[in-house]
């Protein structure tokens, strides 16, 4: 059996060829819908201008922060404790609209928050993770 013969047709909206999104809970899929709507309203209309000017749209960060998606895969200290699958889907949905916002979120969530979650003391986690989750 060849991999392409057995693969379901691609979902033109998401590129989720194997329908892994179906493994997410209803609440997680609803969050992805909110992510898509927020990006469509606040990022998609302006992002080409920012790319043309080689600038970053800092004014969209409060809208993205309002989604509560920073630090999804971490548990405790104000973090959601969602699956890494959900975190990956969130990043994929963001990157479809703008890779610079996805990179920003990847660095914020993975590098900054991840370092604190893995290497930080309990005091550091209590001090920094709740506030960085809301950023």
N, C-alpha and C positions, 0 to 999 in steps of 0.2 A: 504494500500500500504506500503510495506516495503521500507526503504531507499535504500537498496542494489538493489532491483528489478528495481527501477526507475533511478538509477544512471547510467550515460553513462559509457562506458568502459574507463578505465584509460588511459591517455596518458603516454606511457612508458617513454617518454623523460622528462616530467616535473612533473608528479604526480598530475597534475591539473585535478582532477576527474570531476569537474563540469564546466570546460572550462571557468573559470573566466578570464583567460588571454585574452579572446575574448572581454572583456569589456574595455581593454586598447586601447589607440589610436595606429595608425600605427607607429607613432614616438616612442612611448613607447616600442612597440614590437621590433622595430629596435634597440633601446637602449639595450634591453635584449639580443638580438643577439650579439651586441658588447661586452656586459658583458661576455657572454658565450665564445666568441672567445678570449677575453683577458685572462680570467681565464684558458682556455685550453692551451694557449700559454705560459703564464708566471707563473701560479700557479700549475696546475696539474702535470707537469713534475718533479717538485722539492719537492712537499709538503711532500711526504712520508719520504724523507730523513730528513726533518726538524722535523717531528713527531718522528722519530726514535731517533733523538738527543735531543728531548725536547727543541727545539729552535723555534723562530719565524722568518719568512722570510721577514725581513724589506725591502729588495730590491724590493719586488713586490708592495709595497705601491705606488710608483710613477705611476706605470701602472694602478692601481685601481683608483688613484686620477685623472688620465687623462680621466677617463670615465665621470667625473662630476656627480657622484651619491651621494656624501655626501650632506646631508641636503636637499634631494629631497622634503620632504613634507612641507618645510618652504617656505614662500613667502617673497620676498624683500631681500634686503641686499645681493644680489648676489646669492640667493638661487632659485632653479628652480620652486618651487610651484607646483610640481607634486602631484598626489593623493597618499594617504597612501596605496592604493591598489598596485600602482606601486612600492612604497617603499618596501612593503611586498614581492612582486614578485622578486625584485632585491635581497633582502636578501635570499630568497629561492634559487635563482639561484646560489648565492655565496656559500651558505651553502652546496649545492649539491657537490661542488668541494672541499671546505674546511671549516669546521665549525669555525676554529680559525680566519680565515679572516672575516667570517660573524660576529663573536663576536666582533672583532676589529671594524668593520664598525658600528655595532649596538651601541657600547659604544660611538664611535666618533660622529655618527649622532644623536642617541637618547639621550644619557646621557649628553654629552658635548654640542653639538649644540642645542639640545632640551631645556636644562636648560637655555641657553642664550636666545633662542627665546621666551620662556615662561616667564622667570623671569628677564631678563636683561632690562636695560634702553635702550632708543634709541641710546644713545652714545655707550653703550657696544655692542649692536647689530651691529652698523655701524663699530665699531672697529674690532670685532672678527668674525662675521659670514662670511664675504667675504673670509677672509684668511683661516678659518677652512674648508670652502667648498672646497677649492683647495688642502687640505692636504690629 
